[in-house]
Amino acid sequence: MRSISTPRRGPHAFLLLPVLAAALACSEITSLDQNNPGQVVARDVYVPANANLLVNGAIGDFECAFHRYVISQGVFGDELVNAFAQTNNFDWDRRTMATSHPYGTTSCGGTFQFPGHYTPLSVARTTADTILARLHEWTDAEMPTGINRQQLIGRAANYAGYSILLLGEGMCSAAINIGPELSKAQLWEEAVARFDVAVTAATTANDNAMLNMARVGRARARLNLGQVAQAGADAAAVPAGFAVNAAALATGNNRQQNLVFVHTRVSNFSSVDESFVDLTFGGVPDPRVTVNVTTTLGTNGFTPIRQVMKYADRGAPIPIARTNEALLIQAEAQVAAGSLQAAVDIINALHTEAGIPAYDGTGQSAAQVLAQVIEERRRELFLESHRLGDMNRYQLPRLPADGTAFPNGGVYSSQACPGANAAGYPFGFPLPDIERLNNPNIP
């Protein structure tokens, strides 16, 4: 299919409808009279009969973007290190990203080597928000038989919310619908607004999975906004055994494969950071972070390939939201409220589940218990998209430290965002050229 270039549009302005588009032939290439019969017209696609398909397409767009974001933030943060001999890969690990770097331009169907996330997350946000708007315009009577409009609203709002939430955690700034440049806090407020819609719709539809996904997403966004008590209240409503995952396919195209598995166990593009190797508690190995250290070196010539064993194959799903994340948010809220023993009890429930010794909180200060909560997050949520956000929120040390020599040349940078404090927080991916050059509302 031909690609269409539209001037003055950001990456999030394009609607990807692969399932519908694949059904239409690009046969105009054989004729001088080109009417583009393969063109998908929005007014023909966005009709109530396609509501379920369109929501599923938005979810697929997000899942593809999510797999890429998990790797991108992992290499940029401290979960992974680069192992591949290529300048763009060096920049990811070295925290020296130019605004023209592939993190901003690589699409969801692009190379595994450069897991771009700005365009994929922006596309996912667009597709989810677009169908969400239509669902609000349509009536229940217009829905196909057996389709619950409120349930679809809950789904679309959740995946729009998560797309914006991750843009806020990973980017220094971003834009929505060719709008103005938004700060991290503004993005999280936008995410909360989507999760509010999802909570209402999922409650109406009696869709507990989407209701609890919205609660976890809103709690995560509120935690980023410093609204710890409200985050804890959302998290406390999440039941045991809850999980929503980003699906992956063991075979087929590269849009929907577990990129952590591909990066660390197939292509050797990246390797687990040494700080996550041989983690124990009370002398007992922690099964939440299992790493296989090999003797193979990456093509950069010096990085041993340390493989992530958390995900078994290309088809292994990655959690988007789950109960144990909600428990850790509750634990943080308990520390903030001065209920240290309640936080310790939550930590020990997680330890019991993992089969490791209990954490003794006797005589521990609030700062010490919070430090343990942060460590539990590092292990429990390993390579599930959280670490870069946590590094900023808790202002955790960047390792190697800023100014340290990078093995392939240059030095590690802070990649501090505009307006960062003296220690270089927040840091993150800068607004890419693809947005700044194509968005008339951003200078």
Residue pairs with C-beta under 8 A, 6 or more apart in sequence:
1 21
1 26
1 38
2 26
6 13
6 14
7 438
8 178
8 438
8 439
8 440
9 178
9 438
10 122
10 175
10 178
10 434
10 435
10 438
10 439
11 104
11 118
11 119
11 122
11 123
11 434
11 435
11 438
12 119
12 122
12 123
12 125
12 126
12 175
12 176
12 177
12 178
13 126
13 177
13 178
14 123
14 126
15 42
15 123
15 126
15 127
15 130
16 57
16 61
16 108
16 123
16 127
17 40
17 45
17 54
17 57
17 127
18 57
18 60
19 53
19 57
20 40
20 45
20 50
20 53
20 57
21 38
21 40
24 37
24 38
24 39
24 40
25 37
25 38
26 38
27 37
27 38
28 34
28 35
28 36
28 37
28 38
45 54
46 54
46 130
46 131
46 134
48 138
48 142
48 143
48 144
49 144
51 131
51 134
51 135
51 138
51 143
51 144
51 147
51 149
51 152
52 144
52 147
52 152
54 127
54 131
54 134
55 131
55 135
55 152
55 155
55 156
57 127
58 124
58 127
58 128
58 130
58 131
58 156
58 159
58 160
59 128
59 155
59 159
60 255
60 256
61 108
61 120
61 123
61 124
61 127
61 128
62 121
62 124
62 128
62 159
62 162
62 163
62 246
63 246
63 247
63 248
63 256
64 108
64 109
64 120
64 124
64 255
64 256
65 108
65 117
65 120
65 121
65 123
65 124
65 163
65 166
66 162
66 166
66 246
66 318
66 320
66 385
67 115
67 246
67 248
67 256
67 257
67 258
67 259
67 260
67 318
68 106
68 108
68 115
68 116
68 117
68 120
68 259
69 115
69 117
69 120
69 121
69 166
69 170
69 385
70 259
70 260
70 318
70 383
70 384
70 385
71 80
71 115
71 259
71 260
71 263
71 270
72 92
72 103
72 115
72 116
72 117
72 170
72 429
73 79
73 117
73 169
73 170
73 385
73 387
73 388
73 389
74 80
74 260
74 270
74 383
74 387
74 388
75 81
75 82
75 89
75 92
75 93
75 270
76 92
76 93
76 95
76 97
76 170
76 388
76 415
76 428
76 429
77 387
77 388
77 391
78 273
78 275
78 387
78 391
78 396
78 398
78 399
79 272
79 273
79 276
79 382
79 383
79 387
80 263
80 264
80 270
80 271
80 272
80 273
80 383
81 93
81 270
81 271
81 272
81 273
81 274
81 303
82 89
82 90
82 92
82 93
82 269
82 270
82 271
82 298
82 300
82 303
83 268
83 269
83 270
83 271
83 297
83 298
83 299
83 300
83 303
83 305
84 113
84 268
84 269
84 270
84 298
84 299
84 300
85 298
85 299
85 300
85 301
85 408
86 113
88 101
88 102
88 114
89 113
89 114
89 269
89 300
90 96
90 300
90 406
90 408
90 409
90 410
91 97
91 98
91 101
92 101
92 103
93 406
94 406
94 408
94 410
94 411
94 412
94 413
95 398
95 402
95 412
95 413
95 414
95 415
95 427
96 410
96 413
96 415
97 103
97 415
97 429
97 430
99 430
99 431
99 432
99 433
99 436
100 432
100 433
101 432
102 110
102 114
102 116
103 114
103 115
103 116
103 117
103 118
103 429
103 432
104 116
104 118
104 119
104 429
104 432
104 433
104 434
104 435
105 116
105 118
105 119
105 432
105 434
106 114
106 115
106 116
106 119
106 120
107 116
107 119
107 120
107 123
108 119
108 120
108 123
108 255
109 253
109 254
109 255
110 116
112 254
112 257
112 259
112 262
112 263
112 267
112 269
113 267
113 269
115 259
115 263
117 166
117 170
117 429
118 167
118 171
118 174
118 429
118 432
118 434
118 435
119 434
121 163
121 166
121 167
122 163
122 167
122 174
122 435
124 159
124 163
125 160
125 163
125 164
125 167
125 176
126 177
128 156
128 157
128 159
128 160
128 163
129 156
129 160
129 176
129 177
131 152
131 156
132 153
132 156
132 157
132 160
132 194
132 197
135 149
135 152
135 153
135 156
136 153
138 149
139 149
140 149
143 149
148 205
148 207
150 201
150 202
150 204
150 205
150 207
151 201
151 202
151 205
151 207
151 210
153 197
153 198
153 201
153 205
154 197
154 198
154 201
154 202
154 205
154 207
154 210
154 211
154 214
155 198
155 207
155 210
157 194
157 195
157 197
157 198
157 201
157 214
158 194
158 195
158 198
158 202
158 210
158 213
158 214
158 217
160 194
161 191
161 192
161 193
161 194
161 195
161 198
161 214
161 217
161 218
161 221
162 191
162 217
162 320
162 321
164 174
164 176
164 187
164 188
164 190
164 191
164 194
165 187
165 188
165 191
165 217
165 220
165 221
165 224
166 385
167 174
167 187
168 174
168 184
168 185
168 187
168 188
168 191
168 221
168 224
169 184
169 224
169 385
169 388
169 389
169 392
169 428
170 388
170 389
170 428
170 429
171 184
171 187
171 428
171 429
171 430
171 431
172 184
172 417
172 418
172 426
172 427
172 428
172 429
172 430
172 431
173 181
173 182
173 183
173 184
173 187
173 417
173 418
173 430
173 431
174 181
174 182
174 187
174 431
174 435
175 181
175 182
175 431
175 435
175 439
175 441
175 442
176 182
176 190
178 439
178 440
178 441
179 439
179 441
180 441
180 442
181 431
181 441
181 442
182 190
184 224
184 417
184 426
184 428
185 224
185 225
188 221
188 222
188 224
188 225
189 221
189 225
191 217
191 218
191 221
192 218
192 221
192 222
192 225
195 214
195 215
195 217
195 218
195 221
196 218
198 210
198 211
198 213
198 214
198 217
199 211
199 214
199 215
199 218
201 207
201 210
202 208
202 210
202 211
202 213
202 214
203 211
209 242
209 244
212 237
212 238
212 239
212 242
212 244
212 321
213 244
213 320
213 321
215 234
215 235
215 237
215 238
215 326
216 234
216 235
216 238
216 242
216 321
216 322
216 325
216 326
216 329
217 321
218 231
218 234
219 230
219 231
219 232
219 234
219 235
219 326
219 329
220 231
220 321
220 325
220 329
222 228
222 230
222 231
222 234
223 231
223 329
223 332
223 393
224 389
224 393
228 332
228 333
228 336
229 333
229 336
229 337
231 329
231 332
231 333
232 329
232 330
232 332
232 333
232 334
232 336
232 337
233 333
234 326
234 329
235 325
235 326
235 327
235 329
235 330
235 333
236 326
236 330
236 333
238 323
238 326
239 323
240 323
241 323
242 321
242 322
242 323
242 326
243 319
243 321
243 322
243 323
244 319
244 320
244 321
244 322
245 317
245 318
245 319
245 320
246 317
246 318
246 319
246 320
247 256
247 317
248 256
248 257
248 258
248 314
248 315
248 316
248 317
248 318
249 256
249 257
249 314
249 315
250 257
250 313
250 314
250 315
251 314
251 315
257 314
257 315
258 311
258 313
258 314
258 315
258 316
258 317
258 318
260 308
260 310
260 311
260 318
260 383
261 308
261 311
261 312
261 313
261 314
261 316
262 269
262 314
263 269
263 270
264 270
264 271
264 272
264 305
264 306
264 307
264 308
265 307
265 308
266 314
268 296
268 298
268 299
268 305
269 298
271 298
271 303
271 304
271 305
271 306
271 307
272 291
272 306
272 307
272 308
273 306
273 399
274 306
275 399
276 289
276 291
276 382
277 291
277 293
277 306
278 285
278 291
279 285
279 286
279 288
279 289
279 379
280 286
280 356
281 351
281 356
281 357
281 359
282 356
282 357
283 357
284 355
284 356
284 357
286 354
286 356
286 379
287 354
287 355
287 356
288 310
288 354
288 379
288 380
288 382
289 310
289 379
289 382
290 309
290 310
291 306
291 307
291 308
291 309
292 306
292 307
292 309
293 304
293 306
293 307
294 304
294 305
294 306
294 307
295 304
296 304
296 305
297 303
297 304
297 305
298 304
298 305
300 407
300 408
302 407
308 383
310 382
310 383
311 318
311 383
318 383
318 384
318 385
319 325
319 384
320 385
324 350
324 353
324 380
324 381
325 380
325 381
325 384
325 386
327 346
327 349
327 350
328 346
328 350
328 373
328 376
328 377
328 380
328 381
330 346
331 342
331 343
331 346
331 347
331 373
331 376
332 343
332 370
332 373
334 340
334 342
334 343
334 346
335 343
335 366
335 369
335 370
335 373
338 366
340 361
340 364
340 366
340 369
341 361
343 361
343 369
343 373
344 359
344 361
344 364
344 369
347 359
347 361
347 372
347 373
347 376
348 358
348 359
350 376
350 380
351 357
351 358
351 359
352 358
359 372
361 369
361 372
364 372
374 390
374 394
374 396
377 386
377 390
378 387
378 390
381 387
388 428
390 396
391 398
391 427
392 425
392 426
392 427
392 428
395 423
395 425
398 412
398 414
398 424
398 427
400 406
400 412
401 412
402 411
402 412
402 413
402 414
402 424
403 411
403 412
404 411
404 412
405 411
405 412
406 412
414 420
414 424
414 427
415 427
415 428
415 429
415 430
416 424
416 425
416 426
416 427
417 426
417 427
417 428
417 430
420 426
420 427
431 442
435 442
436 442
